[in-house]
Amino acid sequence: MVQPSIPPAAASFLEFINASPTPFHAVHNASERLEGAGFQRIYEKDNWEKQLKEGGRYFFTRNQSSLIAFTIPKGWKEGAGLSIVATHTDSPCLRVRPVSKRSKAGYLQVGVETYGGGIWHSWFDRDLSLAGRVIVTDKNSTKFTSRLVNLKRPLLRIPTLAIHLDRTVNDNFKFNQETQFIPILGQVASQLNGPPVPETSDKNPVIGVAGSNVQTNHHASLIDLIAEDISVSPEEIHDFELCLYDVQPSQAGGINNEFIFSPRLDNLMSSFCAVEAMADSVSSDRAVPLEGNVNVIALFNHEEIGSVSTSGAESSLLPTLFHRLSPTPAAHAQSISRSFLVSADMGHAIHPSYMDSHEQVHRPEINGGLVVKTNAKQRYATDAVGTFLIRKLVENRGGRIQEFEVRNDMPCGSTVGPMLSKLGLRTVDVGMPMLSMHSIRETGGTKDVQSYIDAFSSLFEGFTNLDASLKID
């Protein structure tokens, strides 16, 4: 049987998201894409004054988990505006605790902490692996580096209790996130080469070794796996940050491959499309004239937990960029007033089984185009000006927008949009529609990937001229 084709942009996205189980991997892969498009990596600790040139393209990262890329237009002067797409690289997940070694009933367990607002029951009975970054000693050196790790195979599982032992499970499945949400890694008998593993419990927490070092804080077999994957000895590992993820690959699905079944659509789909639009804007076959605003993409970390961190949207990342490009107070004020920010985060598609969860005439559809998100309480930063601008930009590429607003009897989520709008930036909140947001497996649309890229490309190509035709203040 002939398989339905997948749009090229969606196929590229599937490759990206399968290679990006953590924010660290997403930023690494985005960096490689930008370098391949001719972007120059710069560093915050350096003096940019002699590095930045008209027509240049640059990017920098912070803490391996956030990224800003920008292009300098010809004829650029201090006070020029910025056309910005802001996304985030993190998603709800489980993260390995600093002291993760657990053992009970003959099983090796790994202590984890919930990150963000996940649909946690969706993590049960899934084949889980580990990925993240590891601090190691450089070979033949006294220096230290951070290395990415991705173990890629099923290692962990959070098993449900058999229905025979809980006949009420289908009536109301509830569990304790601290005591009944601990993944199993293996059996105690399988850790033959490691030190004895005492059983842990509330009455026997095995305290006393927690403050020693990374080798004693985690199962020896886990440390050995990490060391083997990155080709170092266990003793060369000093610390790590690891996320659990589902090893089932992201893939296209549906009768006509119209769907994307994947983890982390929120918000790696937005991040991927922002990077693609930025790379495409300087490619030889479709390069746009580098005139007018500075084009910017900002991929922040920690949106799912409030953005208050060194690499989150509440950090100095974007304000620092404004100040370094327009350092004087007058030029900085001009730059802010000439700028426009598109806060790109995923949106909620209408669900056929829960249609009453949407306001009756604000029901975005998968593969139906860009969603503009509005909230009178400013949980989204959208207003009439932002909606007008993004609508025109999308229509310039032959697309269309959909509208989303939450019901009056339901709370509304938020994004990086409102917090960044506090800088004085005109802002609009947008996204692409999806189902099962914050589940371990989400659903989006294959056609929406290219539509997303087109919307951002239109911003980079056409905002300056469109803004010149708009008179507000």
Secondary structure, DSSP 8 states (H G I E B T S, - for coil): -------HHHHHHHHHHHT-SSHHHHHHHHHHHHHHTT-EE--TTS--TTT--TT-EEEEEETTTEEEEEE--TT--TT--EEEEEEE----EEEEEEEEEEEETTEEEEEEEEESS--GGGGTT--EEEEEEEEEE-TTSS-EEEEEEE--S--BB-----GGG-TTTTT-----TTTS---EEEEGGG--SS-------SS----SSTTS-HHHHS-HHHHHHHHHHTT--GGGEEEEEEEEEE-S--EEESTTS-EEEES-HHHHHHHHHHHHHHHHHT-TTT-----SSEEEEEEES-GGGTS-STTSTTSSHHHHHHHHHS-SHHHHHHHHHT-EEEEE--EE---TT-GGGS-TT----TTS-EEEE--TTSSS---HHHHHHHHHHHHHTT--EEEE---TTS-----HHHHHHTTT-EEEEEE-EEBSTTSSSEEEEHHHHHHHHHHHHHHHHHHHHHHHT----
